[in-house]
Amino acid sequence: MKRRFLSLCLALLLLFTLAGCQKSSSSQDDANKDSAQQEQQKEEEKTPEENTDDVTIRVAGLKGPTAMGMVKMMDDSAKGDAQGNYDFTLAGAPEELTGPIVQGEFDIAAVPTNLASTLYNKTQGKVQLAALNTLGVLYIVETGDSIQSVEDLRGRTIYATGKGSTPEYALNYVLTQNGLTPGEDVQVEYKTEHSELAALLAAGQADLALLPQPFVTSVLTQNENARAALDLTQLWEDAAQGESVLTMGCLLVQKSFAQEHPQALATFLKEYQESVDYVTDENNLDEVSTLIEEQGIITKAVAQKALPQCNIVCITGDEMKTMTQGFLEILMNADPTSVGGALPGDDFYYLES
């Protein structure tokens, strides 16, 4: 009897032990399963943009103020010190970038502001304005002392660059607002690149030209008879009666890129702002001038003198939108073709933080 009772107790003990082990094992399995499910959910919730190393941004710029603001960023990228991955291309004239932008060969491009509007209309809204990067930098330069006012341009021939972009339309607006008709009262002949026209002025082969900084400084350095006769930025503001700022250059982004890679774009804009801050800090003038020369934009000696007059900025968000709208409205009223035939819609402005 005692033996049967002892056997029964041992059997019950074994049964409870096995049940406990099974329960413990089941609980552990459930915990492991829950943990795995949570990890899977986290992975599914992650967007590809949480790792910007997978995205290489193709960036284009022009050899002038629109690209000078990102030379520090370009240098960091070349050294492997940038947060994002970038592939930079610099061109000598806007028309070199227009086709590739339309074809989607660049994700971000530094171009004249009016060209961004034109491309928005041409691509039916496939590009957006991400930032303003250059304000007024245009001057009428002459060899001599005959130009003291806009009226003094009557009957003269001005050599210029930037046909079909901001320089042409800004000049036409200023001339018209001062009672002069381009092509009749004033003749304008266009050259392809800033450097080409600057060389003609420096050599005395042209006597009157519209040029942006830093090429103005380059001419003044090489030709002692040359002078900056008229500041087109001031003339623009006078003609617009304070209702518009001459916003020369900008950063545009492909809309599809902005939608698909918001974090990569945010990283780019952050690094671009840091680059602009570095470039415009007078304490970095010597190093930045070296970087500008290394990128083939202009010589170090000229860059050192010109940088403070280049109006390099990084303006985003609502301020960018307000400044650009006022500028484009004036261009639209003066010549609809200057903005692509119509003012861009609100979706033209990339306002994401």
C-alpha positions in Angstrom: 0.0 0.0 0.0 2.8 2.4 1.0 4.6 1.4 -2.2 1.6 2.2 -4.3 1.1 5.6 -2.6 4.8 6.5 -3.1 4.6 5.5 -6.8 1.5 7.7 -7.2 3.3 10.7 -5.6 6.3 10.2 -7.8 4.1 10.1 -10.9 2.3 13.2 -9.9 5.5 15.0 -9.2 6.9 14.0 -12.5 3.8 15.2 -14.3 3.8 18.6 -12.6 7.5 19.0 -13.4 7.0 18.2 -17.1 4.0 20.5 -17.3 6.1 23.3 -15.7 9.0 22.8 -18.1 6.6 22.7 -21.0 4.9 25.9 -19.8 8.3 27.6 -19.3 9.4 26.5 -22.7 6.2 27.7 -24.2 6.5 31.0 -22.5 10.0 31.4 -23.7 9.0 30.5 -27.2 6.2 33.1 -27.0 8.6 35.7 -25.8 11.0 34.9 -28.5 8.2 35.1 -31.1 7.0 38.4 -29.7 10.5 39.8 -29.8 11.0 38.6 -33.4 7.7 40.1 -34.4 8.6 43.4 -32.8 12.0 43.5 -34.6 10.3 42.7 -37.9 7.7 45.4 -37.3 10.5 47.9 -36.6 12.3 46.9 -39.8 9.1 47.3 -41.8 8.5 50.7 -40.3 12.0 51.9 -41.3 12.2 53.8 -44.5 15.2 53.3 -46.8 16.1 56.9 -46.0 17.1 56.1 -42.4 20.4 55.1 -44.0 21.4 57.9 -46.4 24.6 55.9 -47.3 22.4 54.1 -49.9 21.6 57.3 -51.8 24.1 59.1 -54.0 22.8 62.6 -54.8 23.8 64.0 -58.3 24.4 67.7 -57.8 25.0 70.2 -60.6 26.1 73.9 -60.3 27.5 76.8 -62.3 31.0 78.2 -62.1 30.1 81.3 -60.3 28.3 82.4 -57.1 25.7 79.7 -57.3 28.4 77.1 -56.8 30.7 79.0 -54.6 28.5 78.4 -51.5 29.0 74.7 -51.7 32.8 74.4 -52.2 33.3 73.4 -48.6 30.7 70.7 -49.0 32.4 69.5 -52.2 35.7 69.4 -50.4 34.2 67.4 -47.5 32.6 65.0 -49.9 35.9 64.4 -51.8 37.6 63.7 -48.5 34.9 61.3 -47.3 33.9 63.6 -44.5 30.4 64.5 -45.7 27.3 62.9 -44.1 25.7 62.2 -47.4 27.0 60.8 -50.7 27.3 63.3 -53.5 28.4 63.4 -57.1 29.1 67.0 -58.1 29.2 68.5 -61.6 30.1 72.1 -62.5 29.1 73.7 -65.8 30.0 77.0 -67.4 26.6 78.1 -68.6 22.9 77.4 -67.6 22.1 75.9 -71.0 24.6 73.1 -70.3 22.4 72.0 -67.4 18.9 72.5 -68.8 18.6 69.3 -70.9 20.1 67.0 -68.2 17.8 68.5 -65.6 14.8 67.9 -67.8 16.0 64.3 -68.4 16.4 63.7 -64.7 20.1 63.3 -64.9 20.7 65.6 -61.8 18.8 65.3 -58.5 19.7 68.8 -57.3 21.0 71.8 -59.3 22.1 75.3 -58.6 20.7 77.5 -61.3 19.3 81.0 -62.0 16.0 81.4 -60.1 13.9 82.2 -63.2 15.3 79.1 -64.9 13.9 77.0 -62.1 10.4 78.4 -62.8 10.9 77.8 -66.5 11.8 74.2 -65.9 8.9 73.8 -63.5 6.5 74.8 -66.4 8.5 72.8 -69.0 8.4 69.6 -67.0 4.8 70.1 -65.8 5.8 70.5 -62.1 8.5 67.9 -61.9 11.0 70.2 -60.2 10.8 72.2 -57.0 12.6 75.1 -55.4 14.5 73.9 -52.4 16.5 77.1 -51.4 17.7 80.5 -52.6 21.5 80.6 -52.7 22.4 83.9 -54.4 21.0 87.4 -54.2 22.0 90.3 -56.4 25.5 90.2 -57.8 25.1 91.9 -61.2 27.0 95.1 -62.3 27.4 97.2 -65.4 31.2 97.4 -65.9 32.9 99.8 -68.2 36.4 100.8 -69.2 36.2 104.5 -68.8 34.0 107.0 -66.9 31.1 107.7 -69.2 28.3 105.7 -67.5 26.9 107.5 -64.4 23.2 106.5 -64.8 20.9 104.2 -66.8 20.2 107.0 -69.3 23.9 107.0 -70.2 23.4 103.6 -71.7 21.2 105.0 -74.5 22.8 104.3 -77.9 25.4 101.9 -76.4 26.1 98.2 -76.9 26.3 96.1 -73.7 28.0 92.8 -73.8 26.4 90.3 -71.4 26.1 86.7 -70.3 23.1 84.7 -69.1 20.8 85.0 -72.1 17.4 83.4 -71.3 18.1 83.5 -67.5 18.1 86.0 -64.7 20.8 88.4 -66.0 18.9 89.0 -69.3 15.5 89.6 -67.7 16.9 91.7 -64.9 18.7 93.9 -67.3 15.7 94.3 -69.6 13.5 95.1 -66.6 15.8 97.8 -65.4 16.2 99.3 -68.9 12.5 99.3 -69.5 11.7 100.9 -66.1 14.1 103.7 -66.9 12.6 104.4 -70.3 14.9 102.5 -72.5 13.9 99.7 -75.0 16.3 96.8 -75.2 17.2 96.1 -78.9 16.3 99.7 -79.9 17.7 102.3 -77.4 20.3 99.8 -76.1 21.9 96.9 -78.0 22.8 93.8 -76.0 25.2 91.1 -77.3 25.4 87.9 -75.4 28.5 85.7 -74.7 28.3 82.1 -73.5 30.3 82.2 -70.4 31.2 84.7 -67.7 34.9 83.9 -68.0 34.8 84.6 -71.7 33.3 88.0 -71.3 35.5 88.9 -68.3 38.6 88.0 -70.4 37.4 90.4 -73.2 36.9 93.2 -70.7 40.2 92.6 -69.0 42.0 92.7 -72.4 40.3 95.9 -73.4 38.4 94.1 -76.3 35.0 95.1 -74.8 34.3 98.5 -73.2 30.8 97.9 -71.6 29.4 94.7 -70.1 26.9 93.2 -67.6 28.7 90.7 -65.3 28.2 89.0 -62.0 30.6 88.8 -59.1 33.2 87.4 -58.8 34.0 88.1 -62.5 33.5 91.8 -61.9 36.4 91.7 -59.4 38.5 89.7 -61.8 38.1 92.4 -64.5 38.9 95.2 -62.1 42.0 93.4 -60.9 43.3 93.0 -64.4 42.3 96.2 -66.1 43.1 99.4 -64.2 40.8 101.4 -66.5 37.7 99.3 -65.7 35.1 100.3 -63.1 31.8 99.0 -61.7 29.6 101.8 -63.1 26.1 100.6 -62.1 24.9 98.2 -59.4 22.0 96.3 -61.0 20.8 95.1 -57.6 20.2 98.7 -56.4 18.6 99.6 -59.8 16.3 96.7 -59.5 15.2 97.6 -56.0 14.6 101.2 -57.1 12.5 100.1 -60.0 10.5 97.7 -58.0 10.0 100.3 -55.3 11.0 97.9 -52.5 8.4 95.2 -53.5 11.0 92.7 -54.8 14.5 91.5 -54.1 16.8 90.4 -56.9 17.0 86.7 -56.2 19.7 85.5 -58.7 20.3 81.9 -57.9 18.6 78.9 -56.3 18.7 75.2 -55.6 16.1 73.1 -57.5 15.3 69.5 -56.7 13.6 66.8 -58.7 10.1 66.4 -57.1 10.4 62.7 -57.4 13.7 62.7 -55.5 12.2 64.9 -52.8 9.3 62.5 -52.3 11.3 59.3 -52.4 14.3 60.5 -50.4 13.2 63.1 -47.9 15.9 62.3 -45.3 18.7 62.4 -47.9 17.4 65.8 -49.1 17.2 67.0 -45.5 20.8 65.9 -44.9 21.9 67.7 -48.1 20.2 71.0 -47.1 21.7 70.8 -43.6 25.2 70.2 -45.1 24.6 72.9 -47.7 23.7 75.4 -45.0 26.8 74.5 -43.0 28.9 75.0 -46.2 27.4 78.4 -46.9 28.0 79.5 -43.2 31.6 78.4 -43.6 32.1 80.0 -47.0 30.7 83.4 -45.8 32.7 83.5 -42.5 35.5 86.0 -43.1 37.8 83.9 -40.8 37.8 81.2 -43.5 38.4 83.5 -46.4 41.9 82.2 -47.3 40.9 78.5 -47.2 37.6 79.1 -49.0 39.4 81.1 -51.7 41.7 78.1 -52.2 38.8 75.7 -52.6 37.1 78.0 -55.1 40.3 78.0 -57.2 40.6 74.3 -56.9 37.1 73.9 -58.4 38.1 76.0 -61.4 35.7 78.8 -60.6 38.1 81.7 -60.3 41.6 82.3 -59.0 42.3 82.5 -55.3 43.5 86.1 -55.5 40.2 87.2 -57.1 38.1 85.1 -54.8 39.6 86.7 -51.8 38.5 90.1 -53.0 35.1 89.1 -54.5 33.6 86.8 -51.8 32.3 89.6 -49.6 30.3 91.0 -52.6 28.9 87.7 -53.8 25.7 87.7 -51.7 25.9 83.9 -51.0 23.0 82.8 -48.9 20.9 79.7 -48.0 17.2 80.7 -47.6 14.6 78.0 -47.3 10.9 77.6 -46.3 8.4 80.4 -46.2 11.0 83.2 -46.5 12.3 81.6 -49.7 8.7 81.4 -51.0 7.9 85.0 -50.3 11.1 86.4 -51.8 10.8 84.3 -54.9 7.1 85.0 -55.5 7.8 88.8 -55.5 10.7 88.4 -57.9 8.9 86.1 -60.3 5.8 88.3 -60.4 7.8 91.2 -61.6 9.5 89.1 -64.3 6.1 87.7 -65.3 4.6 91.1 -65.7 7.6 92.3 -67.7 8.0 89.2 -69.9 6.0 86.0 -69.4 8.6 83.9 -71.2 11.1 84.8 -68.5 9.4 82.4 -66.1 8.2 79.8 -68.6 4.9 81.4 -69.5 3.2 81.3 -66.2 3.9 81.7 -62.5 4.5 78.4 -60.8 2.0 76.9 -58.4 2.4 76.5 -54.6 3.8 73.0 -55.2 6.8 74.6 -56.8 8.1 75.5 -53.3 9.6 72.7 -51.2 8.7 73.6 -47.7 9.3 70.4 -45.8 11.5 70.8 -42.7 
